[in-house]
Amino acid sequence: MTEIHLRDKVPMELAGGRLDQVAARMFPDYSRSLIQEWIRSGALVVDGVQQKPRYKLSGSELIEINAMLEEQGDWQPQQIGLDIRYEDEDLLVLNKPAGLVVHPAAGHPDGTLVNALLYHAPDLATLPRAGIVHRLDKDTTGLLVVAKSIRAHKGLIEQLQARQMGREYEAVVMGVMTGGGSVDEPIGRHPRQRKKMAVSSSGKDALTHYGIIKRFRAHTHLKLRLESGRTHQIRVHMAHLRYPIVGDQTYGGRLKLPRGADVELVEFLRTFPRQALHARRLQLQHPVSGEQLQWEVEIPVDMQMLINLLEKDQHLLGGLL
């Protein structure tokens, strides 16, 4: 648990405002929902008296907060290695490997990134989802940012909601694309297969931009940029375009092999164990200092081997496109 002790007088320019709205402005490190929770529980008082969230302030009142940040789950710390690329008192940026589930869920109660983070930084237990503000699928690799403080958590969530966080990916898809573009299609739960997502008119807005890095005889190496962060967004959007990601067991459909490809490439494509998707770049504004930060991580070995084999196949059988 973490103790919070704060006190300040209501500025006269905020006179006439609601208690929850004024307190959220006076203590901007904390979300309005958390402020409201403290008001209702009596952890936040006005001149020593508990009030309701809608209470009207006249100015100069003393607001005091004496609260405890409770642990948000019963997850256990586990010593699991993390590839940390940046860390300070507010942020942690890591390079997630394939196979690591981000958050405990049915079928994965432990051995997750959350368990690893709680071992590395136990105070994360007081933050929602142990500070994780966006996810990567189990078999997607690459950069992921974690908030280490309430103020950072609030700031990162706001950047994500305002679509101000830059997230760039690389992927290898089946099929030869002729050019880049965008997919602006809403995504929601699949109507019949509830573990899958799908393009759906009843879903939430989702926008993915993509561009070509290299075309091969039967595949394309892409760079992609997200403006929203829906579950499985890139995988669903690429499958919707009929250019599914190599190795995607959920959305990839039937495997297609380049005609005349050598045994090594054919076997590699048949046994590629995951979707060939990597979160390569991450850009954000530090939620406390305001500094613009950017990170980039190399493509993992398995994806680089795939690209190398496709380039070899291109050179031997396809010539240059």
Summary of the structure (lengths in Angstrom):
residues: 321
radius of gyration: 23.7
end to end distance: 59.2
largest distance: 80.1
contacts: 1004
relative contact order: 0.12
helix: 26%
strand: 29%
